[in-house]
Amino acid sequence: MSASPLPETARPLPSSAPARTAPPAPARTPSPAPAKTPPPDATRPFGVLNSDTAKAFAAHATAEATRAFARPEAGVQPQRVLLVDDSRSIRTLLKIYLMARSFEYIEAESAEAALTVLETQTVDLILTDFHMDGMNGADFAAAVRANRNAKVGKIPILMMTGDANAAEVRNKGQKAGINAFVRKPVSCAQLMTLVDTILPMPKKG
């Protein structure tokens, strides 16, 4: 009598090699999120300075601007400075350097624009660059001195230049009637010494 076949569930499993276990996959390190650049702060003066100007300011302000500058007396009307330069960065730097005097400022990007300002605004001091598009600083100074308003014609003028031939530029400025000259880059101490010299602070009463 033949044996009846085993049901499928009762049949022995065929011999085989032990199953290989795959090694675990190495854990992936998540990539760091890209750093977010903070939005520019409009209240910071360096927000409008190029990197070279900012470095120059930091070097000069910390190393040389250590003397105590004169400050205006309380209750005295602040004096007004006309800044004439086609570089917004330089105009901003000048305002930083002149903080000790608590000036009010009017800015002009060209000599022509500055002459228009002088027709309607009262100004106590002019700081002008020499190299600008259109009229240069010496020609601008000559135009100020020739102004039909005698008060405008007597405004103190400080002219600046980064020109390699500074002596020639100074000579042109002196012929035009400037009161002071300085070569850029100018330090806070240099600028304040010249400004204090050509524009003394007003006295109260």
Number of C-alpha atoms within 10 A of each C-alpha: 3 4 5 6 8 9 7 7 7 8 9 8 7 5 6 6 5 6 6 6 6 6 6 6 6 6 6 6 6 6 6 6 6 6 6 6 6 6 6 10 10 9 8 9 14 18 14 19 19 12 12 9 17 17 13 14 22 10 13 18 16 10 12 12 17 11 7 8 15 12 11 19 12 9 9 12 14 17 18 17 20 23 26 28 24 18 14 17 19 20 24 18 19 18 18 14 20 18 14 14 18 14 17 16 16 17 18 21 17 23 28 16 12 22 17 11 16 16 11 8 12 16 19 18 22 23 23 30 28 25 18 16 13 11 15 16 30 25 18 24 31 18 18 27 21 15 16 10 12 11 13 19 17 16 20 22 25 24 23 25 20 15 13 10 10 16 11 11 22 21 14 18 25 17 13 19 22 26 20 18 22 18 19 13 14 17 20 22 20 15 19 18 11 15 22 13 12 15 15 10 17 12 11 10 5
